[in-house]
Amino acid sequence: MFVMRPRGTELRTVTMSIPGTATSSTCAALCLAAASRTFLSAGHSLDEFTIVTAKDIRDLKLGENYVALILNDQPYLADEVTNHPEEAVVLLAHHDRYLLEEARRHVHIEYEELPAIFNLEDSLAQKEIIWGEDNVFKKFLVDKGNVDDTWSQADFIVEGEYETGAQEQLYIENNGAIALANADDGVTVWGSMQCPYYVHKALIKLFDLPEEKIRVIQTETGGGFGGKEEYPSMIAGHAALLAWKSGLPVKMIYDRAEDMVATTKRHPSRTRHKTAVSKDGKLLAMEIDFVIDGGAYCTLSPVVLSPRTIHAAGPYFCPHVRIKSQAVATNMPPHGAFRGFGAPQSIFALERHLDKVAAAVGLMPEEFRRRNFIHEGETTATNQVIREKVDMEVC
């Protein structure tokens, strides 16, 4: 038996006030497991609290229990299985946030522990299949020229492996939403968000309402940097579900600790480079294997993987390039958008690797780069012909 952690009890960051608004909390599972039942035992009547589980989405004859995005694989509330440690199972609301916290402490969930994957290496090795048939959300292949036949022509072959970890956006204002919801008026949500149309699309599916019955208002956003791109659909859905069942406005604000552990981060990555180069410092072939940890659900991983793949060879000309990239599943909270949208991880690996290549050839790093800058008439890794003048040496 595991006690669930609280979500969204801090109320400091929303300046809007609606009379009669209930405070809300999300409970998150502490292990990867199958939830069998929930129960509340406190010195107050259950009637004082609004409680929402996945069953309520069915019983209230609402829409679909998934966050509509790309693959629609992430539920608003876990039903039979929780796939990462911060996944929401039960929503609670009460007008007194202190009593709400006391109630939250009396919520318990029984779990049957299941095998889990916590890093991309184990996911690639398929030690457990936790998503689809092979743990892979998305893969790309860029193939230019003939990499395999070039290795024998190289004066130097340099290999390297580079890793980056998850990165927190650390916006000043935490994720938060206020919701009004009922069958007559539909759903209205105010929130700190970057992409209100993402939220609008998600709520249409959750409540099975026409577009004009869903209203999403983007309040002044106290920082985002990608961290409020897809995740506000989750917190808006939670607040709106509680508002629908309670008949009251509901405010849900994450505190800083929960915002950091539960929301999306920059994807961790692992990049392997194998580079063929001539003795005069010209790139001959590049083979790049790039993998990102998408977490438990797809979210925006395919979209993030695409620019990461396109930019993996950098602003350099190389006649033979092969780039393999994958986004894989783990039982970590889902990763998502962050400024640079995938490119920083692959560019970091490339530039560190080129320093290593320059040292092998005996050139200064800046001189090695200068000799390989792409110019007008040459092709990128994706075989795009550069038709404009490019003068990178003046940069």
C-alpha positions in Angstrom: 0.0 0.0 0.0 1.4 3.4 -1.0 0.4 6.9 0.0 0.0 9.2 -3.0 1.8 12.5 -3.2 -0.1 15.8 -3.5 -0.4 18.0 -6.6 -1.5 21.5 -7.1 -2.2 22.8 -3.6 -0.1 26.0 -3.8 -2.2 29.1 -4.7 0.4 31.9 -4.9 0.7 32.4 -8.7 -2.8 33.1 -9.9 -4.0 36.7 -9.3 -7.5 36.0 -10.7 -10.2 35.4 -8.0 -13.7 33.8 -8.6 -16.1 33.7 -5.6 -16.7 30.2 -4.4 -13.7 28.7 -6.2 -12.7 25.3 -4.8 -9.0 24.4 -4.4 -7.9 21.2 -6.1 -5.2 18.5 -5.7 -4.0 15.7 -7.9 -2.7 12.5 -6.4 0.2 10.9 -8.2 1.2 7.2 -8.0 4.5 6.4 -6.3 5.3 3.2 -8.3 4.6 1.7 -11.7 1.7 -0.5 -11.1 -1.9 -1.5 -11.5 -4.2 0.6 -9.3 -6.9 -1.7 -7.7 -8.9 0.6 -5.5 -9.0 3.9 -3.7 -10.5 4.9 -0.4 -10.6 7.9 1.9 -10.8 7.8 5.7 -10.9 11.2 7.5 -12.8 12.9 10.2 -15.1 14.6 7.6 -17.8 13.4 5.3 -16.9 12.3 1.8 -19.7 14.6 0.7 -17.5 17.6 1.5 -15.0 16.7 -1.2 -15.2 16.4 -5.0 -13.5 13.2 -6.0 -12.7 12.3 -9.6 -11.2 9.1 -11.0 -11.1 7.6 -14.5 -14.4 5.9 -13.8 -16.1 9.3 -13.5 -15.2 10.2 -17.1 -17.2 7.1 -18.1 -20.0 7.5 -15.6 -20.5 11.2 -16.4 -20.8 10.2 -20.1 -18.0 12.6 -21.1 -15.5 12.1 -23.9 -12.2 10.3 -24.1 -9.8 9.7 -21.3 -6.7 10.8 -23.2 -4.8 14.1 -23.8 -5.4 14.7 -27.5 -2.0 15.6 -29.1 -0.2 13.3 -31.5 -0.7 9.7 -30.6 -3.4 10.1 -27.9 -1.7 7.6 -25.6 -1.6 9.6 -22.4 -4.6 9.4 -20.1 -5.8 12.3 -17.9 -6.3 9.8 -15.1 -4.7 6.3 -14.9 -7.3 3.6 -15.0 -5.8 0.2 -14.5 -2.0 0.8 -14.9 0.2 3.7 -14.0 3.2 4.1 -16.3 5.3 6.6 -14.5 5.8 7.7 -10.9 4.0 11.1 -11.2 0.9 9.9 -13.1 -2.4 11.2 -11.8 -4.8 8.6 -10.4 -7.3 10.6 -8.3 -8.4 14.3 -8.2 -9.7 15.9 -5.1 -11.3 19.4 -4.6 -12.5 21.3 -1.5 -13.0 24.9 -0.7 -10.5 24.7 2.2 -7.0 23.9 0.9 -5.8 22.9 4.4 -8.6 20.4 4.9 -7.9 19.2 1.3 -4.3 18.4 2.2 -5.5 16.5 5.3 -7.8 14.5 3.1 -5.1 13.9 0.6 -2.9 12.3 3.4 -5.7 9.7 4.0 -5.9 8.6 0.3 -4.2 5.3 -0.3 -3.8 3.1 -3.3 -3.0 -0.6 -3.5 -0.6 -1.6 -6.3 0.8 -4.7 -7.9 4.3 -3.8 -9.0 5.2 -4.4 -12.6 8.6 -4.5 -14.3 9.8 -1.0 -15.4 12.3 0.7 -17.7 14.1 3.8 -16.4 16.8 4.6 -19.0 17.0 4.7 -22.7 19.7 2.0 -22.9 17.4 -0.6 -21.2 14.6 0.6 -23.5 16.7 0.1 -26.6 17.7 -3.3 -25.4 14.0 -4.1 -24.9 14.6 -5.6 -21.4 10.8 -4.9 -21.1 8.4 -3.9 -23.7 6.5 -1.0 -22.2 5.2 0.7 -25.3 4.1 -0.7 -28.7 6.1 -3.6 -30.1 9.6 -2.2 -29.6 9.5 0.8 -27.2 10.0 3.2 -30.1 7.7 6.3 -30.4 9.4 7.5 -33.6 12.4 7.0 -35.8 14.1 8.8 -38.7 16.8 7.9 -41.2 18.8 10.4 -43.2 21.1 8.8 -45.7 23.2 10.9 -48.1 26.0 9.5 -50.3 27.7 6.2 -49.5 29.0 6.2 -45.9 30.0 2.5 -45.8 32.4 2.8 -48.8 34.1 5.9 -47.4 35.7 4.5 -44.2 38.5 2.8 -46.2 39.4 6.2 -47.8 39.9 8.1 -44.5 43.2 9.1 -43.0 41.5 9.3 -39.6 38.4 7.7 -38.2 37.2 9.3 -34.9 34.5 7.9 -32.7 32.8 9.4 -29.6 29.7 9.1 -27.4 27.9 12.0 -25.7 25.1 12.2 -23.3 22.8 15.0 -22.0 20.3 14.8 -19.1 16.9 16.1 -18.6 16.7 19.9 -18.2 14.1 22.0 -16.3 12.7 25.1 -17.9 12.3 26.8 -14.4 9.8 29.4 -15.5 9.0 31.9 -12.7 5.3 31.1 -12.6 4.2 27.5 -12.0 1.7 25.7 -14.1 -1.9 26.6 -13.1 -5.5 26.7 -14.3 -8.9 27.9 -13.3 -12.0 26.1 -14.7 -15.7 26.6 -15.0 -17.6 23.6 -16.5 -21.2 22.5 -16.9 -23.4 20.9 -19.5 -25.3 24.1 -20.3 -22.5 26.5 -20.7 -19.7 24.2 -21.6 -16.1 24.6 -20.4 -14.1 27.7 -19.8 -10.5 27.6 -18.7 -8.0 30.3 -17.7 -4.4 29.3 -17.5 -0.7 30.1 -17.8 0.1 28.5 -21.2 1.9 28.9 -24.4 -0.5 27.1 -26.8 -4.2 27.7 -26.0 -5.2 25.8 -29.2 -3.5 22.7 -27.9 -5.7 23.0 -24.7 -8.8 23.7 -26.8 -8.3 20.6 -28.9 -7.6 18.4 -25.8 -10.7 19.6 -24.0 -13.0 19.0 -27.0 -12.0 15.3 -26.9 -12.2 15.1 -23.1 -15.7 16.5 -22.8 -17.1 15.5 -26.2 -18.4 19.0 -26.8 -18.5 21.1 -30.0 -15.7 23.7 -30.5 -17.9 26.6 -29.5 -18.6 25.1 -26.1 -14.9 25.1 -25.2 -13.3 28.4 -24.3 -9.6 28.7 -23.4 -8.2 32.0 -22.2 -4.4 32.4 -22.1 -3.6 34.6 -19.1 -0.3 36.5 -18.8 2.2 33.8 -18.9 5.0 34.0 -16.3 7.6 32.2 -18.4 7.3 29.0 -20.5 10.3 28.2 -22.6 8.4 25.1 -24.0 7.4 23.9 -20.5 3.9 25.3 -21.0 3.4 24.0 -24.5 1.7 20.6 -24.1 1.4 20.1 -20.3 -1.3 22.8 -19.7 -3.7 20.5 -21.5 -3.3 18.1 -18.6 -3.8 20.5 -15.8 -6.7 22.3 -17.6 -8.4 18.9 -18.0 -8.0 18.1 -14.4 -9.4 21.4 -13.2 -12.3 21.2 -15.7 -13.2 17.6 -14.6 -13.4 18.7 -11.0 -15.5 21.8 -12.0 -17.8 19.7 -14.0 -18.5 17.2 -11.2 -18.6 19.8 -8.4 -20.6 22.5 -10.2 -18.2 25.0 -8.8 -15.2 26.9 -10.3 -12.0 25.1 -9.5 -8.5 26.4 -9.2 -5.5 24.1 -9.5 -1.9 25.5 -9.1 1.1 23.3 -8.9 3.7 24.1 -6.2 7.3 24.4 -7.3 8.3 20.9 -6.2 5.5 19.2 -8.0 6.0 21.3 -11.1 9.6 20.2 -11.3 8.9 16.5 -10.9 5.7 16.0 -12.8 5.8 18.3 -15.9 7.7 17.9 -19.1 11.5 18.5 -19.4 14.1 18.6 -22.2 14.6 15.1 -23.4 17.7 13.2 -22.1 19.8 12.0 -25.0 22.6 9.8 -26.1 24.6 10.5 -29.3 27.2 8.3 -31.0 29.5 9.8 -33.7 31.8 8.1 -36.1 33.6 10.5 -38.4 35.9 10.0 -41.4 38.3 12.8 -42.1 41.3 13.4 -44.5 44.7 14.5 -43.3 44.1 18.0 -44.5 41.1 18.3 -42.2 38.2 17.7 -44.6 35.1 15.8 -43.5 34.6 12.7 -45.6 31.8 10.8 -43.9 29.7 11.1 -40.7 27.6 8.4 -39.1 25.4 9.6 -36.3 23.2 7.5 -34.0 21.0 9.7 -31.9 18.5 8.5 -29.2 16.2 10.5 -26.9 14.3 9.4 -23.8 10.6 10.3 -24.5 9.4 9.1 -21.1 6.2 7.1 -20.5 4.1 8.7 -23.3 4.7 10.1 -26.7 3.7 13.8 -26.1 5.7 15.9 -28.6 8.7 13.5 -28.9 8.3 13.0 -32.7 8.2 16.7 -33.3 11.2 17.3 -31.1 13.1 14.4 -32.8 12.7 15.9 -36.3 14.8 19.1 -35.9 17.3 17.2 -33.8 17.8 14.8 -36.7 17.9 17.5 -39.4 20.5 19.6 -37.4 22.7 16.6 -36.2 25.4 17.2 -38.9 25.5 21.0 -38.2 26.4 23.8 -40.6 29.1 21.8 -42.3 29.5 20.2 -45.7 30.1 16.4 -45.7 29.6 14.4 -48.9 28.5 11.2 -47.0 26.2 11.3 -44.0 24.0 8.8 -42.3 21.8 9.9 -39.3 19.7 7.4 -37.4 17.5 8.8 -34.7 14.9 7.3 -32.3 12.6 8.5 -29.5 12.1 5.6 -27.1 9.8 5.0 -24.1 10.8 4.7 -20.5 8.8 4.7 -17.3 9.8 8.3 -16.5 7.5 11.3 -16.6 7.0 12.3 -20.3 9.6 14.7 -21.7 8.5 17.5 -24.1 9.2 20.9 -25.6 12.1 23.1 -24.5 13.6 26.0 -26.4 15.7 24.8 -29.3 13.2 22.0 -29.7 15.6 19.1 -29.9 18.5 20.7 -31.7 20.6 21.7 -28.6 21.3 18.0 -27.6 22.4 17.0 -31.1 24.4 20.1 -31.7 26.1 19.8 -28.3 27.2 16.3 -29.2 28.4 17.3 -32.7 30.5 20.3 -31.5 32.1 18.4 -28.7 32.9 15.6 -31.2 34.4 18.0 -33.8 36.8 19.3 -31.1 37.9 15.7 -30.7 38.2 15.3 -34.5 40.3 18.5 -34.8 42.7 17.3 -32.2 43.1 14.0 -34.0 44.0 15.8 -37.3 46.2 18.3 -35.5 44.2 21.4 -36.2 42.9 24.1 -33.9 39.1 23.6 -33.5 38.2 26.9 -35.2 40.4 26.2 -38.2 38.9 22.7 -38.6 35.4 24.2 -38.6 36.4 26.9 -41.1 37.7 24.3 -43.5 34.3 22.5 -43.4 31.7 25.3 -43.3 29.0 24.8 -45.9 29.0 27.1 -48.9 26.7 28.1 -51.7 26.1 25.2 -54.1 26.9 22.5 -51.6 24.3 20.2 -50.0 23.2 19.7 -46.4 22.9 16.4 -44.7 19.3 16.2 -46.0 20.5 16.9 -49.6 19.1 20.4 -49.6 21.1 22.5 -52.1 22.3 25.8 -50.6 21.3 28.4 -53.3 22.1 31.5 -51.3 25.5 33.0 -50.4 26.6 31.7 -47.0 29.5 33.5 -45.4 30.0 31.8 -42.0 33.6 32.9 -41.6 32.5 36.5 -40.8 30.5 35.2 -37.8 
